């Protein structure tokens, strides 16, 4: 048990070392979560664009005049 306490205290620097490990773990977890969130958003955007390309949307194509009340496409 004493060896475990020595390991955790790391010669008096345990708080700094374990704090750094904890902070690094939190940052890495946040990176994974934000990456997954962005992936889902990009997949939804891709699905929407594919649907528009197939003609499933009501967007105005380049060179066409928008219908009454419809905004111009970018």
LUMDOLUM-130628 format. One line per 5 residues: their letters; for each residue y, x, z of N, C-alpha, C, O, CB. Coordinates in steps of 0.2 Angstrom, whole numbers, always signed. Last residue first. Glycine has a CB too. Layout:
a> Y:X:Z:Y:X:Z:Y:X:Z:Y:X:Z:Y:X:Z; ...
***
This chain:
xxxxx> +156:-139:-268:+159:-133:-268:+157:-128:-273:+159:-123:-274:+157:-129:-261; +159:-156:-275:+154:-151:-272:+157:-144:-272:+162:-143:-277:+147:-150:-276; +170:-168:-269:+168:-163:-274:+163:-158:-271:+164:-156:-265:+175:-159:-277; +165:-183:-262:+168:-177:-262:+166:-172:-267:+160:-173:-270:+168:-174:-255; +166:-200:-267:+162:-194:-266:+166:-188:-266:+170:-188:-270:+156:-194:-271
xxxxx> +174:-211:-271:+173:-210:-264:+169:-204:-262:+167:-203:-256:+170:-216:-261; +166:-213:-286:+172:-215:-282:+170:-214:-275:+165:-217:-272:+173:-223:-283; +158:-197:-291:+159:-205:-291:+164:-207:-286:+166:-203:-282:+152:-208:-289; +164:-182:-298:+161:-186:-293:+162:-194:-293:+167:-196:-296:+164:-184:-286; +159:-176:-314:+165:-180:-310:+161:-183:-304:+156:-187:-305:+169:-184:-315
xxxxx> +151:-160:-317:+151:-168:-317:+157:-170:-313:+159:-167:-308:+145:-170:-314; +152:-147:-315:+154:-149:-321:+154:-157:-322:+157:-160:-326:+150:-147:-327; +138:-146:-304:+144:-143:-307:+146:-146:-314:+141:-147:-318:+143:-135:-308; +133:-162:-297:+132:-155:-300:+138:-152:-303:+143:-156:-304:+126:-156:-305; +135:-169:-281:+138:-169:-288:+136:-162:-291:+137:-157:-287:+145:-170:-288
xxxxx> +121:-176:-272:+126:-171:-273:+129:-171:-280:+125:-172:-285:+124:-164:-271; +111:-183:-268:+116:-187:-272:+122:-182:-273:+127:-185:-274:+118:-193:-268; +94:-176:-270:+100:-178:-267:+105:-181:-271:+104:-182:-277:+103:-171:-264; +83:-174:-278:+82:-179:-273:+89:-180:-269:+89:-185:-265:+77:-176:-268; +82:-164:-287:+86:-170:-289:+85:-176:-284:+87:-181:-285:+83:-173:-296
xxxxx> +77:-152:-284:+72:-157:-287:+76:-163:-289:+73:-167:-293:+67:-158:-282; +88:-147:-277:+86:-144:-284:+82:-149:-287:+82:-149:-294:+83:-137:-283; +87:-154:-265:+93:-155:-270:+92:-153:-277:+94:-156:-282:+99:-152:-267; +76:-149:-260:+76:-156:-261:+82:-157:-266:+81:-161:-271:+77:-160:-255; +80:-136:-258:+74:-137:-263:+74:-144:-265:+73:-146:-271:+67:-135:-259
xxxxx> +90:-138:-248:+91:-135:-255:+86:-136:-260:+87:-138:-266:+93:-127:-254; +82:-143:-238:+87:-147:-241:+89:-144:-248:+90:-148:-252:+93:-147:-236; +74:-131:-235:+70:-138:-237:+76:-142:-241:+74:-146:-246:+67:-141:-231; +83:-122:-232:+80:-121:-238:+76:-127:-240:+76:-129:-246:+74:-116:-236; +88:-128:-220:+92:-127:-225:+89:-126:-232:+91:-129:-237:+97:-121:-224
xxxxx> +76:-127:-212:+79:-134:-214:+83:-133:-220:+83:-138:-224:+82:-137:-207; +75:-113:-212:+70:-117:-215:+72:-124:-217:+70:-127:-222:+63:-117:-210; +86:-110:-204:+86:-108:-211:+80:-112:-215:+81:-113:-221:+85:-100:-211; +83:-116:-192:+88:-118:-195:+88:-116:-203:+90:-120:-207:+95:-116:-192; +71:-108:-189:+71:-115:-190:+77:-118:-194:+76:-123:-198:+70:-119:-183
xxxxx> +78:-96:-188:+73:-97:-193:+72:-104:-194:+71:-106:-200:+66:-94:-190; +86:-98:-177:+89:-97:-183:+84:-98:-189:+86:-100:-194:+92:-90:-184; +76:-99:-167:+81:-104:-168:+84:-104:-175:+85:-109:-179:+87:-105:-163; +70:-86:-167:+66:-92:-169:+71:-98:-170:+69:-102:-175:+62:-94:-163; +81:-79:-163:+78:-77:-170:+74:-84:-172:+74:-86:-178:+74:-71:-170
xxxxx> +83:-83:-150:+89:-84:-155:+86:-83:-162:+88:-87:-167:+95:-80:-154; +71:-79:-144:+73:-86:-145:+78:-87:-150:+78:-92:-153:+76:-88:-138; +72:-65:-146:+66:-69:-149:+68:-76:-150:+67:-79:-155:+60:-68:-145; +83:-62:-139:+83:-60:-146:+77:-64:-149:+78:-67:-155:+82:-53:-147; +79:-66:-126:+85:-69:-129:+85:-68:-137:+86:-73:-141:+92:-67:-126
xxxxx> +70:-56:-124:+68:-63:-124:+73:-67:-127:+71:-72:-131:+67:-66:-117; +78:-45:-124:+73:-45:-129:+70:-52:-129:+69:-55:-135:+67:-41:-127; +86:-47:-112:+89:-46:-119:+84:-47:-125:+85:-51:-130:+92:-40:-120; +76:-47:-102:+80:-53:-104:+83:-53:-111:+83:-58:-114:+86:-54:-98; +72:-34:-103:+67:-39:-104:+71:-46:-106:+69:-49:-110:+62:-40:-98
xxxxx> +83:-27:-99:+80:-26:-106:+76:-32:-108:+76:-34:-113:+77:-19:-106; +85:-31:-86:+90:-33:-91:+87:-32:-98:+89:-36:-102:+96:-28:-90; +73:-26:-81:+74:-33:-81:+79:-35:-86:+78:-40:-89:+76:-35:-74; +75:-12:-82:+69:-15:-86:+70:-23:-86:+69:-26:-91:+63:-14:-82; +86:-11:-74:+87:-9:-81:+81:-12:-85:+82:-15:-91:+87:-2:-83
xxxxx> +81:-14:-62:+86:-18:-65:+87:-17:-72:+88:-22:-76:+93:-16:-61; +72:-4:-60:+69:-10:-61:+75:-15:-64:+73:-20:-68:+66:-13:-55; +82:+7:-59:+77:+7:-64:+74:+0:-66:+73:-2:-71:+71:+12:-62; +90:+3:-48:+93:+4:-55:+88:+4:-60:+89:+1:-66:+96:+11:-55; +80:+2:-38:+85:-4:-40:+88:-3:-47:+88:-8:-50:+90:-5:-34
xxxxx> +74:+15:-38:+70:+9:-40:+75:+3:-42:+73:-1:-47:+66:+6:-35; +78:+26:-33:+82:+24:-39:+79:+18:-42:+80:+15:-47:+82:+29:-44; +71:+31:-23:+77:+29:-21:+81:+26:-27:+86:+23:-26:+81:+34:-18; +58:+34:-29:+62:+40:-26:+70:+37:-24:+74:+41:-24:+63:+45:-30; +54:+21:-32:+55:+27:-37:+60:+32:-35:+65:+34:-38:+58:+24:-44
xxxxx> +50:+10:-26:+56:+12:-24:+58:+18:-29:+64:+20:-29:+56:+15:-17; +37:+8:-32:+43:+3:-33:+49:+6:-32:+54:+4:-35:+41:-4:-29; +30:+19:-27:+31:+18:-35:+37:+13:-36:+41:+14:-40:+25:+15:-38; +31:+17:-14:+34:+23:-17:+35:+22:-24:+40:+24:-27:+29:+29:-15; +23:+5:-13:+30:+5:-11:+34:+11:-14:+40:+11:-16:+31:+5:-3
xxxx> +11:+10:-17:+14:+5:-21:+22:+5:-19:+26:+4:-24:+11:-2:-20; +8:+19:-7:+9:+22:-14:+13:+17:-18:+17:+18:-22:+3:+24:-17; +6:+10:+3:+12:+14:+4:+13:+17:-3:+19:+18:-5:+10:+20:+9; -6:+4:+0:+0:+0:+0:+6:+4:+0:+11:+3:-3:+0:-5:+6
***
